[in-house]
Each structure stands twice: as C-alpha cells, then as structure tokens.
Amino acid sequence: MARRLHPHRPRLAVLASAALAWQSAIAGPQPQDPALRASLPGPTQIASPVSVQLDANVLAGLPRESVNARVHDATLRCEGVALITLLRATGAVPEERLDRAHLLRYVLADARDGDRSLFSLAELDPDTGGRAAFVVDRCDGKALDPDTGPLQLLVPGDTRAARALSRLDALTVVVAP
C-alpha cells in the first residue's frame, strides 16, 4: 500500500525553508571558512600610498594630447597628459600590463580647495576599462589662470563633470583595503 502524504506537508516544507532563509538573512554574513579557499591571499608587495609628483618638467617630457571636455555647460579645448601615462612615467604604476594586485589600487586626486576625485586603476588601464582622464595645463591655447590651474583634471567620457577638478594639487595611488 502506497503511503499517502499529508496534504499540508509540502506547504510546511516551503515555510520551513523560508524561515531558515530569513533566519540566516538576519544573522548576517557568516565568516568564510578558510578551507573553502583555493589559497590564502598573500601580503601585497606593492607600496601604498604612492604620491605622484605633479612637476612641470615631468609633464613637459610626456606625450601631450588634445582634450575636449564639457564642464559646467562649457566645452573646454585643452591639452595635457593622459593620467595613466603620468602614473606610469612617475613609477606609481608599472609600464607592463597590470596584474590583479595592481587592479585593486585606486588613484585619489586632490584639489587645493578640498575637492577630491577617485579612479580605480582598473578603469584607467587601457587593457581593462580604458577610461581616459587627463592632467591639463593649457586651455584655448593659453596656460590655465590661477582660478583653475596651474593644473586641471578632466575626464571627457564622464556624462557629468563630477570628477573634473580645477586647481589639481596632488595625486596619490593607494592599495584598496
């Protein structure tokens, strides 16, 4: 004789399953079992933080590019150096293809007035994100005035110019925690 299931038993199983899922959601994330990892991450050998020198002589020796960017309802026609080129020329980022450890780093840009912008190296790396950002020192054929310069950071591909910085003062490359 075939055993007959109680008509409410499947519903009870669904409710019990939902209760367990709810209980684990409230408890929050559980610590990961190290035995489940293929290997434990080793300590990083990458220096952090690395300050990038914003030197006119360094910028003058690098390939310059024309940059058109929209900032505050105005189109700027400027020239300067690609941020990734500057980072590589100063040794803050290696010349070769970036490995995973380097892709876990970010660039913090600071302006004299306290404004800041952040970029991941992954987004700037031509082999990964390819986002163009530029350190410019000339717009409309002239050196930048003291209100915007002597250096400005432009990101022509950003939909809004939220990461553009006037009066760029410092660049720092940091390993993400």
C-alpha positions as CSV (number, residue, x, y, z in Angstrom):
1,M,0.0,0.0,0.0
2,A,1.4,3.3,-1.0
3,R,2.0,5.8,1.7
4,R,-0.1,9.0,1.4
5,L,1.5,12.3,2.2
6,H,-0.4,14.7,4.4
7,P,-1.9,17.4,2.2
8,H,-0.2,20.3,4.1
9,R,3.3,18.7,4.3
10,P,4.6,20.3,1.1
11,R,3.5,23.7,2.3
12,L,5.2,23.2,5.6
13,A,8.4,22.3,3.9
14,V,8.3,25.5,1.9
15,L,7.5,27.5,5.1
16,A,10.4,25.9,6.9
17,S,12.8,26.6,4.1
18,A,11.7,30.3,4.0
19,A,12.1,30.5,7.8
20,L,15.7,29.2,7.6
21,A,16.5,31.7,4.8
22,W,15.0,34.5,6.8
23,Q,17.0,33.5,9.9
24,S,20.3,33.4,8.0
25,A,19.5,36.8,6.4
26,I,19.0,38.3,9.9
27,A,22.1,36.7,11.2
28,G,24.2,38.5,8.5
29,P,27.2,37.1,6.7
30,Q,29.0,34.3,8.3
31,P,32.8,34.2,8.4
32,Q,34.2,32.4,5.5
33,D,35.8,29.0,6.1
34,P,39.5,29.3,5.1
35,A,39.4,25.7,4.0
36,L,37.0,26.7,1.2
37,R,39.6,29.0,-0.4
38,A,41.9,27.6,-3.1
39,S,44.8,29.6,-1.4
40,L,45.0,32.3,1.1
41,P,45.9,35.7,-0.2
42,G,49.5,36.7,0.4
43,P,50.6,40.0,1.7
44,T,50.8,42.6,-1.0
45,Q,54.3,43.7,-2.1
46,I,53.0,46.9,-3.7
47,A,53.9,50.2,-2.0
48,S,51.0,52.2,-0.7
49,P,50.3,55.1,-0.7
50,V,52.4,56.4,-3.5
51,S,52.5,60.2,-4.1
52,V,52.7,61.2,-7.7
53,Q,54.8,64.3,-8.3
54,L,53.0,66.9,-10.3
55,D,56.1,68.5,-11.8
56,A,56.0,70.8,-14.8
57,N,59.3,69.2,-16.1
58,V,57.8,65.7,-15.9
59,L,54.7,66.8,-17.7
60,A,56.7,68.6,-20.4
61,G,58.6,65.4,-21.2
62,L,55.5,63.3,-21.7
63,P,53.3,62.9,-24.9
64,R,50.7,65.6,-25.0
65,E,47.1,65.1,-26.2
66,S,44.3,67.4,-27.2
67,V,41.3,67.1,-24.9
68,N,37.7,68.4,-25.3
69,A,35.6,68.1,-22.3
70,R,32.2,69.5,-21.1
71,V,32.5,71.2,-17.7
72,H,29.7,73.4,-16.2
73,D,27.9,73.9,-19.5
74,A,31.1,75.0,-21.3
75,T,33.2,72.9,-23.7
76,L,36.9,73.2,-22.9
77,R,39.5,72.7,-25.6
78,C,42.6,71.8,-23.7
79,E,45.9,70.0,-23.9
80,G,47.7,67.9,-21.4
81,V,48.9,64.4,-20.5
82,A,46.9,61.2,-20.0
83,L,46.6,60.4,-16.3
84,I,47.7,56.7,-16.9
85,T,50.8,58.0,-18.8
86,L,51.7,60.3,-16.0
87,L,51.2,57.4,-13.4
88,R,53.5,55.1,-15.5
89,A,56.1,57.8,-16.1
90,T,56.5,58.6,-12.4
91,G,56.7,54.9,-11.5
92,A,53.4,54.8,-9.5
93,V,52.1,52.2,-11.9
94,P,54.1,49.7,-13.8
95,E,54.6,50.0,-17.6
96,E,53.6,46.4,-18.3
97,R,50.1,45.0,-18.3
98,L,48.6,45.4,-14.8
99,D,48.0,42.2,-12.9
100,R,45.2,41.6,-10.4
101,A,47.1,43.1,-7.4
102,H,47.6,46.4,-9.3
103,L,43.9,46.4,-10.4
104,L,43.0,46.5,-6.8
105,R,44.5,50.0,-6.4
106,Y,42.9,53.4,-6.8
107,V,44.0,57.0,-7.6
108,L,42.9,59.8,-5.3
109,A,43.1,63.2,-6.8
110,D,43.1,66.3,-4.5
111,A,42.4,69.9,-5.4
112,R,43.7,72.9,-3.4
113,D,40.1,73.8,-2.4
114,G,39.5,70.4,-0.8
115,D,37.6,68.8,-3.7
116,R,38.6,65.2,-4.4
117,S,38.1,62.6,-7.2
118,L,38.6,58.9,-7.2
119,F,39.6,56.5,-10.0
120,S,40.3,52.8,-9.9
121,L,43.4,51.7,-11.8
122,A,41.2,49.1,-13.5
123,E,39.1,51.8,-15.1
124,L,42.2,53.8,-16.2
125,D,44.1,50.8,-17.5
126,P,43.8,50.6,-21.3
127,D,43.6,46.8,-21.2
128,T,40.8,46.8,-18.7
129,G,38.5,49.8,-18.5
130,G,40.2,52.3,-20.9
131,R,38.7,55.4,-19.2
132,A,40.5,58.5,-20.4
133,A,41.4,61.1,-17.8
134,F,43.9,63.9,-18.4
135,V,46.0,66.3,-16.4
136,V,45.9,69.5,-18.4
137,D,47.8,72.8,-18.1
138,R,46.6,74.7,-21.2
139,C,43.1,75.5,-22.5
140,D,42.3,77.6,-25.6
141,G,46.0,77.9,-26.3
142,K,46.8,79.6,-23.0
143,A,48.2,78.5,-19.7
144,L,45.5,78.0,-17.1
145,D,44.7,81.0,-14.9
146,P,45.1,80.9,-11.1
147,D,41.4,80.2,-10.6
148,T,41.5,76.9,-12.5
149,G,45.2,76.0,-12.6
150,P,48.1,75.6,-12.9
151,L,46.8,72.1,-13.4
152,Q,43.3,70.7,-14.0
153,L,41.9,67.2,-14.1
154,L,39.5,66.4,-17.0
155,V,37.5,63.2,-17.7
156,P,36.0,63.7,-21.2
157,G,34.0,60.5,-21.1
158,D,32.1,61.2,-17.9
159,T,28.5,62.0,-18.5
160,R,28.6,64.8,-16.0
161,A,31.9,66.5,-15.0
162,A,31.6,65.5,-11.3
163,R,35.2,64.2,-11.3
164,A,36.8,67.1,-13.1
165,L,39.0,69.1,-10.7
166,S,40.3,72.6,-11.0
167,R,43.5,73.5,-9.1
168,L,44.7,69.9,-9.1
169,D,47.2,69.7,-6.2
170,A,48.0,66.1,-5.6
171,L,47.7,62.5,-6.9
172,T,48.1,59.5,-4.7
173,V,47.9,55.8,-5.7
174,V,46.6,53.6,-2.9
175,V,46.1,49.8,-2.5
176,A,42.4,49.2,-1.6
177,P,41.9,47.7,1.8
